[in-house]
Amino acid sequence: MKRVQIDPQLNNNHTFDNYIEGECNRLSRTAGMHIAQKPGATAFNPLMVFGGTGCGKTHLLQAIGNEVRRLHPNKSVLYVSAEKFINQFIDHSKNQEINEFIRLYQLIDVLLIDDIHQFVSAAKTQDVIFPSYNQLHQNGKQIVLTSDTPPKDLNGMQERLLSRFRWGLHAEITAPDYDTRKAILEMKMHNEGLEISEEVVQYIAYNVQENIRDLEGTVISLFAQATLNKKEIDLDLAKRVLKNFVKNTYKEITIDDIHKMVSKFYNIAYNDLFSKSRKQEIVQARQISMYLAKKFTKNSLKSIGAHFSGKDHSTVIHSCQAVEDRLETDAEYRERFLEIQQKVQLASM
């Protein structure tokens, strides 16, 4: 069949090369790459990717489209947002060209529809999607969808459509973890030609936690400040810029904050650090908590000891010394300690 001549509506900058992989998106990214290699010929048809705003769904959708065009130049690809699809349907309805509209979509080899949750409030559009979807799927064409919720939560979507969405793979993209955010920042800064200290990168990656778009916005703002105002990008500038993206980026860290972070890091119950247990892992975590509380808070030794079930200041001194001694002799202990210390340090900035 002759290739459909249609503008794919793709952003050429959205590729797999600049789509950073992490625990948050590994399944969806891997599935997307398989699809791009063999569109319509994998079990991932449809692929439905869901997750919150700004987590990278659109980038992934367009990366799939761009990779398909690179590997299979004879295949027709179309990226379309649900909003645009609805508007196109309305326009064709007014001109009594619904059949032409349906035929056009049925000729596409790889259909990428963004934000299908918007179809929930468009019942007539759903009636059009159904035959197009069936035709594409039966002919071995590839369909990839994104939504802000999983199919089961698409209240208002026709059951016959939902049943077809369940045929393939559902992959959730969650908020990126610290390491992924840091890698995204480093890539964005490299692309903008920015040189930023490790301290600033860590600070931004730690504080901008929910949204990749905010990470990108932070880099753009820093770039603007550095070039237009001829300012050096230091920690103070980063803190000022982040006020536009994150609420309450600074709060003084407390003993209890450190207690919670250490408990979570070492996978020990919060209340165990209050106990009199002499289990090595609990004693170790308690000592590290005291050490970090002494280093990163303004609390007295007496206050730190009081937090841990009324220990006296001499116990805190002993704990700090025990930590320092072990740091000098136990490489594995030191490596883990430096990791939790960095987390506490970032939280205290």
FIGUGU-216100 format. One record per residue (C-alpha): residue in three letters; x, y, z. Coordinates in steps of 0.001 Angstrom, whole numbers. Example, Ala and Ser with C-alpha at 12.3 -4.5 7.8 and 13.67 -1.06 7.14 Angstrom:
! FIGUGU-216100
aa  c1  c2  c3
ALA  12300  -4500  7800 $
SER  13670  -1060  7140 $
END
This chain:
! FIGUGU-216100
aa  c1  c2  c3
MET  0  0  0 $
LYS  1221  3449  -873 $
ARG  2468  5381  2099 $
VAL  50  8023  3385 $
GLN  1541  11472  2837 $
ILE  849  13187  6113 $
ASP  2706  15460  8485 $
PRO  3583  13235  11482 $
GLN  3387  16244  13860 $
LEU  6547  15124  15644 $
ASN  9145  17179  17480 $
ASN  12492  15950  16140 $
ASN  14177  16861  19444 $
HIS  12191  14211  21311 $
THR  14170  11008  20847 $
PHE  15193  7972  22854 $
ASP  18748  9334  22980 $
ASN  17668  12214  25221 $
TYR  14953  10333  27107 $
ILE  16723  9465  30352 $
GLU  15885  6013  31685 $
GLY  15232  5382  35364 $
GLU  13158  3158  37622 $
CYS  10279  5580  37027 $
ASN  9999  4833  33294 $
ARG  12038  1710  32509 $
LEU  9104  -501  31516 $
SER  7453  2077  29254 $
ARG  10744  3114  27639 $
THR  11773  -482  26952 $
ALA  8348  -1319  25526 $
GLY  8478  1814  23389 $
MET  11836  805  21903 $
HIS  10533  -2680  21062 $
ILE  7507  -1130  19377 $
ALA  9674  1216  17324 $
GLN  11688  -1747  16072 $
LYS  8629  -3837  15144 $
PRO  5552  -1578  15068 $
GLY  2352  -3608  15175 $
ALA  4252  -6888  15526 $
THR  4715  -7061  19311 $
ALA  2361  -7975  22145 $
PHE  2426  -4304  23159 $
ASN  -478  -3232  20974 $
PRO  -1852  -1029  22166 $
LEU  751  373  24514 $
MET  -953  2601  27046 $
VAL  1337  4811  29125 $
PHE  -152  6611  32106 $
GLY  1167  8965  34753 $
GLY  1016  12473  36176 $
THR  1583  15759  34400 $
GLY  5129  16501  33287 $
CYS  6544  13006  33852 $
GLY  7644  12474  30236 $
LYS  4685  10760  28523 $
THR  4631  13085  25513 $
HIS  8407  12834  25062 $
LEU  8156  9036  25041 $
LEU  5272  9072  22579 $
GLN  7191  11291  20180 $
ALA  10421  9329  20682 $
ILE  8571  6211  19514 $
GLY  7293  8081  16479 $
ASN  10710  9478  15569 $
GLU  12378  6098  15965 $
VAL  9754  4404  13777 $
ARG  10361  6987  11059 $
ARG  14117  6428  11311 $
LEU  13904  2629  11169 $
HIS  10865  2318  8897 $
PRO  10768  5360  6583 $
ASN  7947  3830  4519 $
LYS  5541  3696  7453 $
SER  3122  6558  8049 $
VAL  3233  7930  11602 $
LEU  907  10442  13248 $
TYR  1135  12067  16657 $
VAL  -2060  13807  17751 $
SER  -3322  15103  21068 $
ALA  -6797  14049  22159 $
GLU  -7817  17700  22146 $
LYS  -6765  18123  18516 $
PHE  -8473  14852  17552 $
ILE  -11727  16095  19110 $
ASN  -11467  19440  17323 $
GLN  -10797  17700  14001 $
PHE  -13839  15514  14544 $
ILE  -16004  18562  15252 $
ASP  -14757  20346  12120 $
HIS  -15392  17311  9904 $
SER  -18837  16876  11446 $
LYS  -19779  20430  10510 $
ASN  -18657  19774  6933 $
GLN  -20332  16339  6842 $
GLU  -16986  14661  6198 $
ILE  -16973  12092  9013 $
ASN  -16317  9129  6703 $
GLU  -13308  10892  5207 $
PHE  -12036  11612  8716 $
ILE  -12365  7948  9712 $
ARG  -10688  6699  6515 $
LEU  -7715  9000  7031 $
TYR  -6986  7630  10492 $
GLN  -7471  4034  9355 $
LEU  -4639  4423  6828 $
ILE  -1999  5334  9423 $
ASP  603  2691  10343 $
VAL  1541  4060  13778 $
LEU  -1023  6178  15611 $
LEU  144  8037  18724 $
ILE  -2646  9674  20735 $
ASP  -1756  11845  23719 $
ASP  -3986  12490  26777 $
ILE  -6859  10148  25943 $
HIS  -8473  10936  29304 $
GLN  -9851  13999  27491 $
PHE  -12099  11676  25461 $
VAL  -14102  10968  28618 $
SER  -16172  14114  28082 $
ALA  -16469  13600  24295 $
ALA  -18966  10766  23803 $
LYS  -19490  11325  20057 $
THR  -15738  11318  19452 $
GLN  -15544  7949  21214 $
ASP  -18022  6589  18664 $
VAL  -15562  7546  15908 $
ILE  -12506  6179  17689 $
PHE  -14022  2725  18071 $
PRO  -14223  1680  14382 $
SER  -10879  3328  13621 $
TYR  -9241  1518  16516 $
ASN  -10697  -1837  15447 $
GLN  -9614  -1384  11850 $
LEU  -6066  -408  12783 $
HIS  -5644  -3237  15259 $
GLN  -7068  -5875  12905 $
ASN  -4676  -4714  10171 $
GLY  -1638  -4998  12428 $
LYS  -1138  -1269  12822 $
GLN  468  95  15995 $
ILE  -1429  2194  18529 $
VAL  202  4005  21452 $
LEU  -1840  6007  23947 $
THR  -1123  8167  26972 $
SER  -3388  9114  29846 $
ASP  -3121  10737  33236 $
THR  -4871  7705  34789 $
PRO  -4943  3931  34193 $
PRO  -7843  2579  32094 $
LYS  -9814  1437  35146 $
ASP  -10092  5057  36290 $
LEU  -11291  6472  32962 $
ASN  -14847  6974  34188 $
GLY  -17042  8009  31275 $
MET  -15105  6069  28640 $
GLN  -17189  3517  26746 $
GLU  -16694  -13  28042 $
ARG  -16104  -1333  24520 $
LEU  -13147  1054  24190 $
LEU  -11815  221  27636 $
SER  -11900  -3490  26809 $
ARG  -9711  -2829  23769 $
PHE  -7297  -667  25711 $
ARG  -6762  -3716  27950 $
TRP  -5565  -5873  25035 $
GLY  -1998  -4622  25162 $
LEU  414  -3362  27798 $
HIS  -253  -742  30448 $
ALA  2890  977  31713 $
GLU  2980  3603  34426 $
ILE  5490  6442  34502 $
THR  6012  7773  37997 $
ALA  7799  10853  39308 $
PRO  11547  10494  38638 $
ASP  13803  9510  41527 $
TYR  16780  11601  42612 $
ASP  19345  9869  40385 $
THR  17094  10183  37321 $
ARG  16406  13862  38045 $
LYS  20127  14480  38397 $
ALA  20850  12740  35076 $
ILE  18123  14774  33347 $
LEU  19587  17989  34730 $
GLU  23090  17112  33621 $
MET  21865  16339  30111 $
LYS  19845  19586  29883 $
MET  22774  21653  31131 $
HIS  25113  20002  28649 $
ASN  22672  20790  25833 $
GLU  22505  24444  26935 $
GLY  26276  24694  27304 $
LEU  25996  25405  31021 $
GLU  28650  24555  33575 $
ILE  27160  24219  37041 $
SER  28828  22941  40178 $
GLU  27939  19538  41554 $
GLU  26565  21225  44674 $
VAL  24032  23220  42642 $
VAL  23037  20203  40529 $
GLN  22425  18151  43649 $
TYR  20426  20950  45258 $
ILE  18115  21339  42246 $
ALA  17687  17578  41751 $
TYR  16816  17139  45405 $
ASN  14254  19951  45579 $
VAL  12468  19633  42211 $
GLN  10920  16238  42812 $
GLU  7618  15916  40987 $
ASN  7863  17354  37522 $
ILE  10398  17048  34692 $
ARG  9026  20228  33159 $
ASP  10011  22110  36301 $
LEU  13527  20689  35990 $
GLU  13673  21968  32429 $
GLY  12236  25311  33480 $
THR  14867  25640  36180 $
VAL  17679  25090  33672 $
ILE  16177  27651  31278 $
SER  15834  30224  34089 $
LEU  19389  29646  35260 $
PHE  20603  29994  31683 $
ALA  18707  33286  31335 $
GLN  20097  34646  34607 $
ALA  23626  33631  33692 $
THR  23576  35101  30174 $
LEU  21336  38178  30478 $
ASN  22461  39353  33909 $
LYS  26003  37981  33653 $
LYS  25623  36160  36954 $
GLU  27558  33162  38121 $
ILE  25342  30137  38719 $
ASP  25949  29430  42381 $
LEU  23821  27986  45167 $
ASP  22300  31354  46097 $
LEU  21141  31963  42528 $
ALA  19719  28435  42311 $
LYS  17751  29017  45513 $
ARG  16277  32238  44145 $
VAL  15323  30609  40848 $
LEU  13726  27620  42558 $
LYS  11316  29874  44439 $
ASN  9422  30159  41146 $
PHE  9094  26404  40784 $
VAL  8951  24867  44253 $
LYS  7174  26025  47367 $
ASN  9159  26130  50600 $
THR  12469  24923  49208 $
TYR  14142  25770  52501 $
LYS  13265  24701  55992 $
GLU  15616  24078  58856 $
ILE  16201  20360  59215 $
THR  15291  18822  62577 $
ILE  16541  15859  64585 $
ASP  13331  14051  63753 $
ASP  13807  14703  60019 $
ILE  17207  13049  60229 $
HIS  15781  10233  62358 $
LYS  13187  9489  59665 $
MET  15705  9670  56814 $
VAL  18162  7329  58518 $
SER  15402  4862  59456 $
LYS  14160  4743  55881 $
PHE  17656  4526  54394 $
TYR  18688  1580  56582 $
ASN  15216  -7  56416 $
ILE  14722  124  60183 $
ALA  11424  919  61905 $
TYR  11225  4493  63150 $
ASN  10415  3416  66722 $
ASP  13339  986  66873 $
LEU  15755  3894  67246 $
PHE  13979  4808  70490 $
SER  14331  1280  71857 $
LYS  17043  -153  74086 $
SER  17833  -2843  71528 $
ARG  21515  -3714  71144 $
LYS  21089  -5246  67683 $
GLN  24028  -4089  65603 $
GLU  21939  -2603  62768 $
ILE  19774  -604  65212 $
VAL  22725  638  67279 $
GLN  24513  1635  64078 $
ALA  21529  3573  62735 $
ARG  20988  5293  66092 $
GLN  24643  6347  66277 $
ILE  24575  7681  62729 $
SER  21383  9603  63460 $
MET  23038  11260  66451 $
TYR  26171  12042  64461 $
LEU  24237  13640  61620 $
ALA  21983  15536  64035 $
LYS  25086  17001  65678 $
LYS  26543  17944  62283 $
PHE  23473  19354  60544 $
THR  21330  20854  63286 $
LYS  21899  23553  65870 $
ASN  20691  21353  68704 $
SER  22797  20773  71786 $
LEU  24141  17339  72676 $
LYS  21600  17254  75496 $
SER  18714  17912  73092 $
ILE  19928  15272  70655 $
GLY  20218  12694  73436 $
ALA  16782  13633  74773 $
HIS  15233  12900  71387 $
PHE  16461  9308  71544 $
SER  14535  8275  74665 $
GLY  16420  10491  77065 $
LYS  19992  9489  76322 $
ASP  22516  11811  78016 $
HIS  25103  13966  76252 $
SER  27909  11481  76945 $
THR  26033  8838  74911 $
VAL  25858  11254  71995 $
ILE  29600  11950  72240 $
HIS  30324  8203  72355 $
SER  28058  7607  69328 $
CYS  29784  10300  67281 $
GLN  33200  8898  68139 $
ALA  32039  5377  67237 $
VAL  30904  6614  63829 $
GLU  34195  8403  63151 $
ASP  36235  5370  64214 $
ARG  34329  3025  61950 $
LEU  34522  5420  59012 $
GLU  38292  5045  59143 $
THR  38321  1247  59200 $
ASP  35236  -21  57314 $
ALA  35058  883  53623 $
GLU  31555  -534  53073 $
TYR  30237  1287  56160 $
ARG  31850  4500  54920 $
GLU  30300  4189  51459 $
ARG  26796  3760  52875 $
PHE  27335  6516  55419 $
LEU  28423  9012  52762 $
GLU  25275  8217  50814 $
ILE  22922  8998  53710 $
GLN  25024  11989  54717 $
GLN  24594  13443  51240 $
LYS  20804  13002  51479 $
VAL  20732  14801  54825 $
GLN  23035  17533  53542 $
LEU  20793  18182  50551 $
ALA  17735  18307  52803 $
SER  19480  20850  55034 $
MET  20408  23322  52271 $
END
